[in-house]
Amino acid sequence: MPTVIIALGVALVLFLAARQLYKDKKKGKSLCGGKCSCCPNGCACHGKVKK
């Protein structure tokens, strides 16, 4: 029984995290929280970054 409770807790945390990421993406917020101009993957995330 404890294994089921722990598994449900982990599943709930993962669901809430995924839901928050989805909501943030819909609002146009950055998922990484960093500065895109310094990021080596800035072009992949948001197109061309002005320097």
C-alpha positions in Angstrom: 0.0 0.0 0.0 2.8 2.6 0.7 4.2 2.0 -2.7 0.9 2.9 -4.3 0.6 6.1 -2.3 4.2 7.1 -3.1 3.6 6.4 -6.8 0.4 8.5 -6.8 2.3 11.3 -5.1 5.1 11.3 -7.7 2.5 11.1 -10.5 0.7 14.1 -9.1 3.9 16.2 -8.8 4.8 15.3 -12.4 1.3 16.2 -13.6 1.4 19.6 -11.8 4.9 20.4 -13.2 3.8 19.5 -16.7 0.6 21.6 -16.4 2.6 24.6 -15.2 5.1 24.3 -18.1 2.2 24.1 -20.6 0.5 27.2 -19.1 3.7 29.1 -19.2 4.4 28.1 -22.8 0.9 29.3 -23.8 1.5 32.7 -22.1 4.8 33.0 -24.0 7.1 32.8 -20.9 10.5 31.3 -21.3 10.9 27.8 -20.0 14.5 28.1 -19.0 14.3 31.4 -17.1 17.7 32.5 -18.4 18.9 35.3 -20.6 18.5 34.3 -24.2 21.2 36.5 -25.5 23.8 34.6 -23.6 22.3 31.2 -24.3 24.0 29.0 -27.0 20.6 27.6 -27.8 18.8 31.0 -28.0 18.3 30.7 -31.7 16.7 27.3 -31.4 14.2 28.5 -28.8 13.1 31.9 -30.1 14.5 32.3 -33.5 17.4 34.8 -34.2 18.5 36.7 -31.1 19.6 40.3 -31.5 23.0 40.9 -29.9 
